[in-house]
Amino acid sequence: MKVGAARFRRAERWRDRLVDGGKEALAEFTAEYPAADGAELSRLVAAAMAERRDGRSPGAGRKVFRFVQAALAAAT
């Protein structure tokens, strides 16, 4: 498996964990990737959780994914 494909899948798993798991997953992510802006990620996750709850299209969820993907890329 290519590095890009593996990173993409890992980012998808993290996005799902963050949006489903809230604060616990957020704490795990920021512990594993301390260079990531935890406050910004927290804001994005809260927006994604709200849009999921309200049945809106996943714009914030995509922003969480892009944030996570950038953090994973920066860590390698």
Helices and strands as residue ranges (DSSP letters): H 3-21, H 23-32, H 38-54, H 59-75
